[in-house]
Amino acid sequence: MTYDPVSLISPRFLRSSDPCEIVSDNERALLRLARAYPGHSRSEIAARLPLAQQSVHRIIDALAERGLILLGSPRPGTGRGQPSPTVSLNPDFAWTVGLSINTDRAGLCLMPFAGPSETVSIDIGGQGLSESLDRIQDRLAQLLDQRGVAAEKILGLSLGIAGYRIEGTTYNAPLPLHDWSLIELGPLLARRFNLPVWVENGASTAAVGEAMLGVGRHIQSFAYLSFNYGFGGGLILNGELYAGSNGNAGEFSGIVDVEGGKRRPALQLLIARLEAEGMHVPSLEWLRRNFRPDWPGVEAWVDDVTPFTNTLLNAIWSVIDPQAIVFGGEVPRKLADMLIERVTFNNSPRYGNRRRTPKLIVSDLEGEPSAVGAAALPFKTCVF
């Protein structure tokens, strides 16, 4: 039987009229507006939906009764007639747990239905699957206790893992994560945490986080470049994650052969270059926090990876034509700026005109991008 996390969602979150979903299509549309325009009045929300005002009022009342939204006092000076209450998401309706697994550490994110999330890093370098999960569970219990979040408030857990999908929730991760590879992670983690568990490639979960909390608030279609131990990415098209037919859209390193892959912008290769120059780089997190463009070897490494980067960005532009390409993952901002400065699009003019090129944007999401995006994934899938 195919593993399906939605079938494991607690009944307390589900609609009584349809126990297979949390919200209807119309409720989903309304909640998206409430998230995009917090504190808007009920009449302002109604004006943005292609529904009769009475229908919108019924939907809002039903969502408020179930605890998904809160109705606040009318804003002063909003015109004549009956004052309209404000509408906002109820942060405590549900919480999610986002987990990212990289080669040297795990990122853990606790996210309320609305409001800022909290992320922590956990060292799992050199540890196997079982030992890593023990450490993650202990840290999660501490977070839940610190925030006063009851277990029944957790909608689910989502995992973003480095590697490509084989099928279902089975992934092929880099060698340091061999214990996590070639096994069905969804059912295993669902039993371990007693929660519904979604599993995605870590770069894809980071792209989802960017879609919900970053540039996706203003841009509907973009490619996300994830600079981590390896290098990959994700695609957000019309506001939704495009996973591809096999779940591996965004495996950008696949555009070159093994030899060409040695010049892709994977941060493991930058670390190797820096250590060859006599520096000690203990982790990707240390690199991100302490990076300086004038370190020996940095300029040469950027020059080495520029041909790959230009080829990739021109391919994305030509095939997908996104509004933006986001430089994200664990790349230090100053390093991303150096890469962007060297980008050249193959954009020869015709009759004095050139094609419009995508904006190149450095992600400003803080914390653990893949874990934040993983935490956002159940909400994105089931509610928004």
C-alpha positions as CSV (number, residue, x, y, z in Angstrom):
1,M,0.0,0.0,0.0
2,T,1.4,3.4,-1.0
3,Y,2.4,5.6,2.0
4,D,0.2,8.7,2.2
5,P,0.9,11.2,5.1
6,V,-2.5,12.9,4.6
7,S,-4.2,9.6,5.7
8,L,-2.4,9.9,9.1
9,I,-3.5,13.5,9.9
10,S,-5.3,13.7,13.2
11,P,-9.1,14.0,12.9
12,R,-9.0,17.2,15.1
13,F,-7.6,19.1,12.0
14,L,-10.0,17.7,9.4
15,R,-13.3,19.1,8.2
16,S,-16.3,17.2,9.6
17,S,-18.1,17.4,6.2
18,D,-15.1,15.8,4.5
19,P,-12.8,13.8,6.8
20,C,-10.2,13.5,4.0
21,E,-9.1,17.1,4.0
22,I,-8.4,20.1,6.2
23,V,-10.0,22.8,4.0
24,S,-12.1,23.0,0.9
25,D,-11.0,24.8,-2.3
26,N,-12.9,28.0,-1.3
27,E,-11.5,27.9,2.3
28,R,-8.0,27.4,0.9
29,A,-8.4,30.5,-1.3
30,L,-9.7,32.6,1.6
31,L,-6.8,31.4,3.9
32,R,-4.3,32.3,1.3
33,L,-5.6,35.8,1.4
34,A,-5.7,35.9,5.2
35,R,-2.0,35.0,5.1
36,A,-1.1,37.4,2.4
37,Y,-3.1,40.3,3.9
38,P,-3.0,39.9,7.7
39,G,-5.5,42.2,9.5
40,H,-7.6,42.9,6.5
41,S,-11.3,43.3,7.2
42,R,-13.9,40.7,6.3
43,S,-15.3,43.0,3.6
44,E,-11.8,43.5,2.1
45,I,-11.2,39.8,2.0
46,A,-14.7,39.3,0.4
47,A,-13.9,41.9,-2.3
48,R,-10.9,39.8,-3.4
49,L,-12.8,36.5,-3.8
50,P,-15.1,35.6,-6.8
51,L,-17.8,34.6,-4.3
52,A,-21.0,36.1,-3.0
53,Q,-20.5,38.2,0.1
54,Q,-22.9,35.9,2.1
55,S,-20.8,32.8,1.0
56,V,-17.6,34.5,2.2
57,H,-19.2,35.3,5.5
58,R,-20.3,31.7,6.0
59,I,-16.8,30.5,5.2
60,I,-15.2,32.9,7.6
61,D,-17.6,32.0,10.4
62,A,-17.0,28.3,9.8
63,L,-13.2,28.7,9.8
64,A,-13.4,30.9,13.0
65,E,-15.5,28.2,14.7
66,R,-12.9,25.6,13.9
67,G,-10.1,27.8,15.1
68,L,-8.2,28.4,11.9
69,I,-8.8,32.2,11.9
70,L,-9.4,34.9,14.5
71,L,-11.9,37.7,14.1
72,G,-10.7,41.0,15.6
73,S,-12.2,44.4,16.3
74,P,-13.0,46.6,13.3
75,R,-10.3,49.1,12.3
76,P,-11.4,52.6,13.1
77,G,-12.3,55.0,10.3
78,T,-13.2,52.3,7.7
79,G,-16.3,54.0,6.3
80,R,-20.0,54.0,6.9
81,G,-22.3,51.1,7.7
82,Q,-21.8,48.0,9.8
83,P,-18.1,47.8,10.9
84,S,-16.4,44.7,9.5
85,P,-14.2,42.6,11.8
86,T,-10.6,42.0,10.9
87,V,-9.5,38.5,9.8
88,S,-6.2,36.9,10.7
89,L,-4.8,33.4,11.0
90,N,-4.8,31.7,14.4
91,P,-1.1,30.9,15.2
92,D,-2.1,28.2,17.6
93,F,-4.4,26.3,15.3
94,A,-1.6,24.0,14.3
95,W,2.1,23.6,14.4
96,T,4.5,21.8,12.1
97,V,8.0,20.4,12.5
98,G,10.6,20.9,9.7
99,L,13.7,18.7,9.6
100,S,16.6,19.1,7.2
101,I,19.3,16.5,6.9
102,N,22.6,17.6,5.5
103,T,26.0,15.8,5.6
104,D,27.2,17.3,8.9
105,R,24.1,18.6,10.7
106,A,20.4,18.6,11.0
107,G,18.2,21.7,10.9
108,L,15.1,21.7,13.1
109,C,12.3,24.2,12.7
110,L,9.1,24.6,14.8
111,M,6.5,26.6,12.9
112,P,3.1,27.9,14.1
113,F,0.1,28.3,11.7
114,A,1.0,32.0,11.5
115,G,3.9,33.8,12.9
116,P,7.7,33.6,13.1
117,S,9.3,30.1,13.2
118,E,12.2,29.0,15.4
119,T,15.1,27.0,14.0
120,V,18.1,25.3,15.7
121,S,21.1,23.3,14.3
122,I,22.0,19.9,15.6
123,D,25.4,18.3,14.9
124,I,25.0,14.8,13.4
125,G,28.4,14.6,11.8
126,G,29.7,11.0,11.8
127,Q,26.5,9.6,13.4
128,G,24.2,6.9,12.0
129,L,20.5,7.2,11.4
130,S,19.3,5.9,14.7
131,E,21.7,8.0,16.8
132,S,20.9,11.1,14.7
133,L,17.1,10.6,15.3
134,D,17.7,10.2,19.0
135,R,19.4,13.5,19.2
136,I,16.8,15.2,17.0
137,Q,13.9,13.8,19.1
138,D,15.5,15.1,22.3
139,R,16.0,18.6,20.8
140,L,12.4,18.6,19.5
141,A,11.1,17.7,22.9
142,Q,13.0,20.6,24.4
143,L,11.6,23.0,21.8
144,L,8.1,21.9,22.4
145,D,8.5,22.3,26.1
146,Q,10.1,25.7,25.8
147,R,7.3,27.0,23.6
148,G,4.5,25.2,25.5
149,V,3.2,23.4,22.5
150,A,1.2,20.3,23.2
151,A,1.8,17.2,21.1
152,E,-1.8,17.2,19.8
153,K,-1.2,20.6,18.2
154,I,1.4,19.1,15.8
155,L,-0.1,18.7,12.3
156,G,2.9,16.8,11.0
157,L,6.6,16.6,10.3
158,S,8.3,17.2,7.0
159,L,11.8,16.1,6.0
160,G,14.1,17.8,3.5
161,I,17.1,15.5,2.7
162,A,20.1,16.0,0.5
163,G,19.9,13.6,-2.4
164,Y,17.6,12.5,-5.2
165,R,14.4,10.5,-5.1
166,I,14.3,6.9,-6.1
167,E,10.6,6.4,-5.6
168,G,8.0,7.2,-2.9
169,T,9.9,8.4,0.1
170,T,13.2,6.6,-0.7
171,Y,16.2,8.8,-1.5
172,N,19.8,8.4,-2.5
173,A,21.8,10.7,-0.3
174,P,25.5,11.6,-0.4
175,L,28.0,9.1,1.1
176,P,28.1,10.7,4.6
177,L,24.3,10.0,4.8
178,H,24.4,6.4,3.5
179,D,22.3,5.3,6.5
180,W,19.5,7.5,5.2
181,S,19.7,6.1,1.7
182,L,17.6,3.5,-0.1
183,I,15.0,3.1,2.6
184,E,11.4,4.3,2.9
185,L,11.9,7.3,5.2
186,G,8.2,8.4,5.4
187,P,6.9,5.3,7.2
188,L,10.0,5.0,9.3
189,L,9.9,8.6,10.6
190,A,6.1,8.4,11.0
191,R,6.5,5.5,13.4
192,R,9.4,7.1,15.2
193,F,7.7,10.5,15.7
194,N,4.0,9.3,15.7
195,L,3.2,12.0,13.2
196,P,2.3,12.2,9.5
197,V,5.6,12.7,7.7
198,W,6.2,14.3,4.3
199,V,9.6,13.8,2.6
200,E,11.2,15.9,-0.2
201,N,14.6,16.8,-1.5
202,G,16.1,19.4,0.7
203,A,16.6,21.9,-2.1
204,S,12.9,21.6,-2.9
205,T,11.8,22.2,0.6
206,A,14.0,25.3,0.7
207,A,12.3,26.5,-2.5
208,V,8.9,26.0,-0.8
209,G,10.1,28.1,2.1
210,E,11.2,30.8,-0.3
211,A,7.8,30.6,-2.0
212,M,5.8,31.1,1.2
213,L,8.1,33.3,3.3
214,G,10.6,34.9,0.9
215,V,10.6,36.2,-2.7
216,G,7.5,34.1,-3.4
217,R,5.4,36.7,-1.6
218,H,6.0,38.9,-4.6
219,I,7.1,36.6,-7.4
220,Q,5.1,33.6,-8.6
221,S,7.6,31.7,-10.8
222,F,11.3,31.3,-9.9
223,A,14.2,28.9,-9.9
224,Y,15.9,28.3,-6.6
225,L,19.6,27.5,-6.5
226,S,20.6,25.6,-3.3
227,F,24.3,25.9,-2.5
228,N,25.0,23.3,0.1
229,Y,27.6,20.5,0.6
230,G,26.5,19.6,-3.0
231,F,24.5,21.8,-5.4
232,G,20.9,21.5,-6.5
233,G,17.7,23.4,-6.6
234,G,14.0,23.6,-7.0
235,L,11.4,25.1,-9.3
236,I,8.4,27.2,-8.2
237,L,6.0,27.7,-11.1
238,N,2.8,29.8,-10.6
239,G,3.3,29.6,-6.8
240,E,3.6,25.8,-6.6
241,L,6.5,23.5,-6.3
242,Y,7.2,21.7,-9.6
243,A,8.7,18.3,-8.7
244,G,8.8,16.7,-12.1
245,S,7.5,13.3,-13.1
246,N,10.0,11.4,-10.8
247,G,10.3,14.0,-8.1
248,N,13.7,15.2,-9.1
249,A,13.2,18.5,-10.9
250,G,16.0,20.9,-9.9
251,E,18.8,18.4,-9.9
252,F,20.9,21.0,-11.7
253,S,24.2,19.2,-11.3
254,G,23.0,16.7,-13.8
255,I,23.6,19.0,-16.7
256,V,27.3,18.1,-16.8
257,D,29.3,14.8,-16.6
258,V,31.4,13.7,-13.7
259,E,34.4,15.7,-14.8
260,G,32.3,18.8,-15.4
261,G,30.8,18.3,-11.9
262,K,34.1,19.1,-10.4
263,R,33.6,22.7,-11.5
264,R,30.0,23.1,-10.2
265,P,29.4,25.6,-7.3
266,A,29.1,22.9,-4.6
267,L,30.4,24.3,-1.3
268,Q,32.2,21.1,-0.5
269,L,34.5,22.0,-3.4
270,L,35.1,25.5,-2.1
271,I,36.0,24.1,1.3
272,A,38.5,21.7,-0.3
273,R,40.0,24.7,-2.1
274,L,40.3,26.7,1.1
275,E,41.8,23.9,3.0
276,A,44.3,23.4,0.2
277,E,45.3,27.0,0.8
278,G,45.9,26.2,4.5
279,M,42.6,27.3,6.0
280,H,40.6,25.1,8.4
281,V,36.8,25.2,7.7
282,P,35.0,23.0,10.3
283,S,31.5,23.2,8.8
284,L,29.2,24.8,6.2
285,E,27.7,26.8,9.0
286,W,31.1,28.2,10.0
287,L,31.8,29.1,6.4
288,R,28.5,31.0,6.1
289,R,29.0,33.0,9.3
290,N,32.7,33.8,8.7
291,F,33.1,34.0,4.9
292,R,35.4,36.7,3.5
293,P,35.8,37.4,-0.2
294,D,39.6,38.0,0.2
295,W,40.4,34.6,1.6
296,P,43.1,32.9,-0.6
297,G,41.5,30.7,-3.2
298,V,38.0,32.2,-3.2
299,E,38.5,34.4,-6.3
300,A,40.0,31.5,-8.3
301,W,37.2,29.2,-7.2
302,V,34.5,31.6,-8.3
303,D,36.3,31.9,-11.7
304,D,36.4,28.1,-12.0
305,V,32.6,27.7,-11.4
306,T,31.5,30.7,-13.4
307,P,31.2,28.7,-16.8
308,F,29.0,26.1,-15.1
309,T,26.9,28.8,-13.4
310,N,26.5,30.7,-16.7
311,T,25.5,27.6,-18.6
312,L,23.0,26.6,-16.0
313,L,21.4,30.0,-15.7
314,N,21.1,30.4,-19.4
315,A,19.5,26.9,-19.6
316,I,17.0,27.8,-16.8
317,W,16.2,31.1,-18.5
318,S,15.7,29.5,-22.0
319,V,13.7,26.6,-20.9
320,I,11.6,27.9,-17.9
321,D,11.7,31.7,-18.4
322,P,11.2,32.4,-14.7
323,Q,10.7,35.8,-13.2
324,A,13.7,35.3,-11.0
325,I,16.5,33.0,-10.1
326,V,17.2,32.9,-6.3
327,F,20.6,32.2,-4.9
328,G,19.9,30.3,-1.6
329,G,20.8,27.3,0.5
330,E,23.8,27.9,2.7
331,V,25.7,30.3,0.4
332,P,27.2,33.3,2.2
333,R,25.6,36.5,0.8
334,K,29.0,38.0,-0.2
335,L,29.9,34.8,-2.1
336,A,26.5,34.9,-3.9
337,D,27.1,38.5,-4.8
338,M,30.5,37.4,-6.4
339,L,28.8,34.7,-8.4
340,I,26.0,37.1,-9.6
341,E,28.6,39.7,-10.7
342,R,30.0,37.2,-13.2
343,V,26.6,36.0,-14.7
344,T,26.3,36.6,-18.4
345,F,23.1,35.9,-20.3
346,N,23.3,35.0,-24.0
347,N,21.1,37.8,-25.0
348,S,22.1,39.3,-28.3
349,P,19.8,42.1,-29.5
350,R,17.5,41.7,-32.5
351,Y,16.2,44.9,-34.1
352,G,17.5,46.7,-31.1
353,N,15.6,44.6,-28.6
354,R,16.7,42.0,-26.1
355,R,14.7,39.3,-24.3
356,R,13.8,40.1,-20.7
357,T,16.1,38.3,-18.3
358,P,15.2,37.0,-14.8
359,K,16.1,38.9,-11.7
360,L,19.0,37.5,-9.8
361,I,18.1,37.6,-6.1
362,V,20.0,36.5,-3.0
363,S,17.7,34.8,-0.5
364,D,17.3,36.7,2.8
365,L,15.7,33.8,4.7
366,E,17.5,33.3,8.0
367,G,18.1,30.1,10.0
368,E,18.0,26.8,8.2
369,P,16.3,27.4,4.8
370,S,15.7,23.7,4.1
371,A,14.2,23.1,7.6
372,V,12.1,26.3,7.4
373,G,10.8,25.2,4.0
374,A,10.2,21.7,5.3
375,A,8.0,23.1,8.1
376,A,6.1,25.1,5.6
377,L,5.4,22.1,3.3
378,P,2.5,20.5,5.2
379,F,0.8,23.9,5.5
380,K,1.4,24.6,1.8
381,T,0.2,21.1,0.8
382,C,-2.9,20.9,3.0
383,V,-4.0,24.4,3.8
384,F,-2.6,27.1,1.5
